[in-house]
């Protein structure tokens, strides 16, 4: 029996073009520590986990799904690359520290290797990725997530990518999965082929594991390069903890959908399992996936076009069906004024939108008269990706407030975070930001804005708006219908952008290759930077 698994291990290794000798009893340990062996790239993992089978006989492309995800392409993200260049330009005195901090989340495989050897991780000198830079380009790779220990998860010590892994004295390295190793020798095969020990780890199903990287506090710096504070840049896990979703749905249950029925998890030595989860990691950044697809050669994308297309479709479907619900009240027309409300419900377990502060959602509302002519429109998306009437898109120093009541076309309800620097000026520079001037992202159910901790607090007019509350936001409209005759029809859409116009355009002043490339990409994609999350309509009586 044991010989069969050794042969299988050799077969798996040969698929990679390498020979991995299984460890024999009494074998001597390696004389020198090899961090590359501790944190291997995805190649040996994909050999056996690329595409497996469900009990029903369907293909389950675990590895392929991952290659098309934002996780796998975190280091290839052109917006991230442009933003790193911007921050290093703005804070040149501490450029090396900035690159290292950014690499911890976007190039974690390379970061962990360097950390073990007491080195900082460089980013900009590696761009564009060249042969031999596989670890840097591999993004959030298999042997990063699956080596995370349960130690400290769910506590502040693990946030900002400070999860714990085994020490350098542990060999072979442990890889954790949600299942116990197969009793017929799967663990032996894994150690022989990839030199990792397979262990069951309950943390793989715990939202706190996701929270270790998706709770990100960014260090803020002054013009002299000295630290002046911390910005709670991305807080979806803490938002989730402050919602009622913490008792009913984890991150994995939403972003790693379960397979229908049992499935294997490897092509050899694997028995069918219940509750196998897909490795799609679909979130909200369809724009990134679109850019990876459109510029795959320039960005060095490894995923095949069909995989990226499938991920784009999954992401948009998730946004359109699982994000929000919108209701328009029956409009009332009197004395040339049309009144109605638009209510948006958040169907997610965190703020909507959440995570990176470039994301925004807004209400695009149109009212038409009996003759079909538009009498009111607020929130129209322009051809360049800006929102008509949005102060921040027109002027980087200004922003539109949260509105409880809208009366004019140039008032737009935008659910967004607006960052401020230490002097209170609006900024999109993450390492210059110290505060939120506005945060009216729609709250999840169970979220009490009065008791929310500072890192997920509501900021601006929404804090005192009684109609902005747990799970929903309602905006009143009282707009002029002029001399138009009814009946009137109101149509409302909740639109969403992963990267808002201002966040893209603020890179334009940086003349280095990476910022300029992203601005160019954004310009090419401007007409497709938004998705409609929910829509509704209503008419005055008689229509």
N, C-alpha and C positions, 0 to 999 in steps of 0.2 A: 504493500500500500504506500509506504513512504517513498519508495523509488518512483512510483507513478507521479507523485507531486513534484519530485525533483526534476523529472523529465518535463513536466508541464512548466515548471519554473524556467528551465532552459529555453523552452519554446517561446515563452513570453518575452524573455530577454533577447532572444534572437530576432524577434520582430522589431526590436529597437536598434539592431545592429551592434549589440554589445553582448559580452558574456559576463554573467554575474554568477560567481561560484557560491553555492549554498554553504553556510557555515557548518563545519564538522566538529564533532566533539573534540575538545582540547585545542582548537584552533587559537592562534595568538591574536590578540586584539591589535588594531592598527597602532603603529608607533606614534603617529601624529594625528591631532584632531583635524577633521575635514568638515568644515561647516557646509560645504556644498553637498556632502552626503547626508547631513542632518536635514537640509531643506532642499530636496530635489525639485526639479521642475515637474510639470504635469505629464511629461512624456511617458514615464513608466506607469503612471496611474491610468492614462488613457489606453494603454495597451490592453488591459483587461476590463476596463470600465467604460469603454467608448460607446458601445451599443450592446445592450443585453436584451433579454426577452421577458415578457410577462407570461403568466401561466396561460393566458388566452392566445399566446403566440405572436403578440404584437411586438414590434421593435420598440425598445426604450432607450433612446440615444442620450444616456446620462452625460457622457463626455462631450458629445457634440453640442448638447444644449448649453453646457457650461462655456464652451468656446465662443458662443455667440452672446454671452451675457455681459453686462456692465462690469461684473466682478472680474472676469477673465481679461477684460480690456481696460482696466482701470489705469494702467500705465500708458496706454495708447490714446487715452482721452485727449483730444486736441484742445478742449477748453481747459482742462487741468494743466496741460503743458504750457499753454499761453499764460495761465494765471501764475504758475511757478515763476516764469520769466518776469512777469510784472512785479511780483513780491520781492524777488531778488534785486531787481532794478531799484525799487523804492527803498529797500533796506540793505544796501550793498555791504554795509559793515558786518552784517551777520548772515551773509548769503549762504555759507556752508551749513549753518545751523538750520536755516529755513528749508534748504533742500532736503536735509536729513529728516526734518519733521514731516515734510510733505510725503517723502518716500515711505514713511512708516505705514501709511494707509494705502497708497497707490502702487508702491513697489515693495510690498512686505516681504517677499521671498528674499530679494537682494538685501533689504534692510535687516532681516534677521541674521543672514549670513555675516554681514558686516558687524552687527551688534555683538555677535559671539566673538569676533576678533578685535573688538574695541575700536572699530572704525566708523566714521560717518559715511553715509550713503550719498553719492553724487547723483544728480538727476540731469542737469542741463548738458553736461559734457557727453552724456550717453545718447543724446538725441541728434539725429534719428537713430533708432536702434540698429546695431550692426551685428554681424555674425559673432557669436560668443556672448551676446548680451541676453541670452534666453531667460535667465533668472529675473532680470530687470523687466523684460517685456511680458513676463508671464502673469502679471497682475496679481489679483487675490487668488492664489493658486491652492491646489489640493492640500499640499503638505503644510500650509499655514493654518487653515481652518481646522484640519483634522488633528493637529498637534496641540490645540488649545486645551489646557487643563481646567478643571472645575474651580481651582483655587482662585478666590477673590472675585469670581464672576458675580455681577449684580451689585458690586460696590464701587465706590469712586476710584479705588486703586486700579481697577481694570479698564477704566474709560480711556478714550483717546488712543486706542490700540495698545494699551499696556496690559494685555492678557499675559498669562503665565504659560510657559512651555517647560518641558523637562530640561534639566541642566546638561551641560556638555559632557558630563561624565556618564550619562545614560546611553548605553548602546546594547542592542539596536534601539533606535528611537521608537517611541510609542505613537501609533496612529489610532485615534478614537473614532468609533462609529456608533450608530444608534443600536446596533445589534451585537450580541455575543458572537465570537468567531464561529465559523462552521465547524461542527464537531468532527467532520471527516477529513480534516487536514488543511482547510483553507488558510489557517494562520501560518502553518508551516510553509505553504506555497508563497505566501506574501513575504515572509522573512527571507526565503531563498531568492525570490525574484527581485524584490525591491529593498531588502534589508531594513524593513520596519516590522515592529511587533504590533499585531492587531489587538485592540482592547475595546470592550464595550464602555461607552461613556454617556451617562445620562445628560451631560451638558450639551450634547449635540442636539437635543430636542428643546433646550432651554432658551427662551428669548434673551436671557442675560448674556449668552454667548454672542449673539448678534449685537447686543448693546455694548460690548467691549470696544468695537470699532465704530459703531453707529451712534455713539455718544461722544462728540468731539468738542473739546475745549481748545480754542486756538489762542496761542500767545500773542498779545498785542505789544507793538513796539513804538516808541517815540522816534523823532527824527534823528536822535543821537544813537539809535540802536539799542537803547536800554528798554528793558521790559516795563510796561506800564499797566498791564492788566491781562485779563483772560476774557475771551468772548465765547459764550455758549453757541458755537457755530451750528452744530447739528445735534438735535435732541429727540429724535423719534422714539428712542427707548424710554426716556423719562416721561415723554408725553403719554406713551402707552401705559406706563406705570400709574399715571394720574387719571387714567380713563377706566371704564368698566370692561374694556377688552382684556385687561390683564387676567381676568377670571374666566374668559371664554375663548380667546384665540391668541396663539403665539405668532411671532414673526414668521417662523418656519411654516406654520399652517396656512398662511396667506401667500407668502412669496416662494414657497416650495410645494406646490400642490401635490397631493397624494395620488399615486397611481391607482387606477380602478382594478381591484383584485390584487392577487399576489404577483410578485415579480422577483427575478433573480437580481443580484447586484454586481455580478462579475461573470465573465464568459467561461471560467473554469472554477471547479470546486465551490460552487455556490448553490445553496438550496433556496427555493422560493420563500419570500418573506412577505409578511403583512405590513402595510403602511409605508411602503417604499415611496420616497418623495423625489420628485423631479428636481433637476439641478438647473432650472431655468433662471431662478433669482430675478424674475420679472419685477420691475419696479415702476418708475414713472418717467425715466429718461429715454423716451423714444428718439429724441433728437440726436443723442449720442450714437445710438444704433444706426440711425439713418446716415450719419456722417461716416461711420465706420464702413458702411456698405458703399457709399458713394465715393469714398477716397481710400479704399482698402489698400491699394498698392503704396501710396504715399505714407500711410500710417502703419504699414507692416502688419496688417491684420491677418491672423492665421485662420480664422473661421471662414468656411466656405459661404458663398453668397446665399444659398438656400437656407442655411442656418441663421444668418442675420435677418433674412426676410421673415422667417418664422418667428424670430424673437420680436421684431417690430410689430408683427400682427398680434402676438400674445400681449405685448405691452399696451398697445392701443385698445385691445379688447378689454383688458383688465381695467384700464382707465375709464372706458365708456360704460362698463357694466358694474363695477365694484367700488367706485369712488364717491359718487354723490347722487342725490335726487333733488330735483328742482320743481317747485310748484308756483304758478302764477295765480293770484287771486282774481276773482271776477272784477274787471275794470268798471269804474263808475265815472260817467262823463256829466259835467254840469258847468255851465257858464264858461266854456272854453278851457276847462281844466280836466285832465284825465288822471284819475287816482287808482292805484293798484299796489300790490306788494309782491315781492319776489322772495320766496323762502328757499334756502339751500340747506340740505341736510348732509352731514358728513357721514359716509358709510365706512370710513376707515378707522383704524385703531390708534390714530395719531392726528396731529394737525393736518389740515388740507389747504395747501400743499405742505410737505414737511421736508426736513433735511436741508440740503444745500440752499443758502438764501437767495440764489438767483431765480428760484422758482416762484411763480405767481399764478393765481387764478383770478378771473374777473367776470363781471356780469355784462354781457352784450345784450342790450334790450332795445327792441324796435316796436313802435306803435304805428299802425297804418289805419287810414280812414276808409270809408265805404268805397271810395274810388280806387283804392289800392295804393295811394300815395303815402309816403312816410311822413308822419307828423312829428315824430320824435325818434332819436337814436342816440344811444349812449354806449360807449365801449367797443366801437368798431375797430377791428384789427386792420392796420394799414399794410400796404404791400411790402414795406421794409421791416415788418415785425413789431412796429411800435403801436401803441394804443391811442387812438384819437382822444384828445382831452386829458391825457395823463400828464401831469406836471413833470414827473421825473423823466419821462421819455423826451420831453421837450427841453428840459433844463436839468443837468446833472446835480445842481445844487438844491433843487426843490423836489417835493413829492406830494401826491394827492392824499388827503386824509381819509380816514374811515368815515363813511356816511351812514347815518341812521335814516336820512331822508334826502332824496335827490329831486331837484326841481329844474335842472338845466342840462342840456346835452353835453356840456364839457365837465360834468360831474360824473365820475365813474367809480363804481364800487370795485376796488381791487383788493383782494385778499393776499397780503404779502408781508414780508419783513423788510424794513428799511433800516440800514445800519448807520450809526453815527460814530465819528471819531471822538477823541478826548475833548475836543472843543465844541462838540455838538453839530458839526457839519456832516452832511450826507456823504457817504462813501460806499464804494463797492470793494475797497481794499480790505481784505480779510485781516491782515496783520496790522492795519491802522485802526480798525474798528474796535471800540470798547463797549458799545451799548446798542440797544435797539431803540430807534426813535418811533417806530411803528411796528406792531406785530398784531395783525387781525386775521391771521390764518384761521380758518374755521376749526373749531374745537371738536374733538371726538366726544361721543356720549360718555357721561359720567365725569367729565372734566369740570371742576369747580374753579372758575377764573379768580375767585377771591382768595382761595387757599393755595393756588399753584405756587410752587417754589420759584425763586427769581429766575432760574435758568430757562423756564418755560412760561414765563409770565406774559400776559396780554399787555400791549403797550399802545398808548394813544387813545383816541376817542372810543374805540371798541370796549375799553374797560368799563365805561359808564353806560354803554348802550344796553338796555335791558333786553333788546331783541337779539343781541349777540350773546349766545349762551351755549351750554353744553349740547353738542351735537348739531347745532344749527345757527343760521344767521338769517334774519329777515330785514329786507330793505324796503322802505316806503318810497313810492314814486308819486309825485304830484306835479305833472308837467302840462305845458300849454298844448292844446290841440288846435289853437287858432280858430279860424272860421270854418275848419273842415267839418264835414257832416259824418255822423256815425251811421251804422254801428262801427266800433273800433275793435281791432284785434291787436293784442299784445303778444309778442314772441320774445322769450328770454333764453339765453344760453349761458352756461358756465363754461368759459374757455380757460385753457391752461397752457402755460409755456414752461418747459424745463429751464430755459435760459431766457430771461427777459431782455428786451431791447437794450436797456441801459447797461446791463451787465456785460453784454457783448460789445457795445460801442465804446465803453470805457477802456477797452483794450487797444483801441485804434491808435492812441497816441504813443504806444510803445512800438518802436520800429523794428524790433527783433523779429526773427522768422516765425516763432511760435505764436505770438499774439496776432501778427498780421495774417497768418494762415487761418486762424480761427475766424477772424473778422471776415475774411474772404469766404470761408465756408458758410458762415451765417448769412452773408448776403446772398449766396446762391440758394440757400434753403429758406429764405425769409418768408416765402409764401406758404411754408409747411412747418413753421415753428410751433404751431398751436394745435391743440386737440380739444374737441368739445366733450366735456365730461358728462353733462346732463342738459336737458332742455325741456321747455314746457310752453304752453300758450293758453290764452283765455280771451274771451270776447265779451263786449258789452251786451246787454240783453237785446234780443231781436236779431242777432246774427247767427 
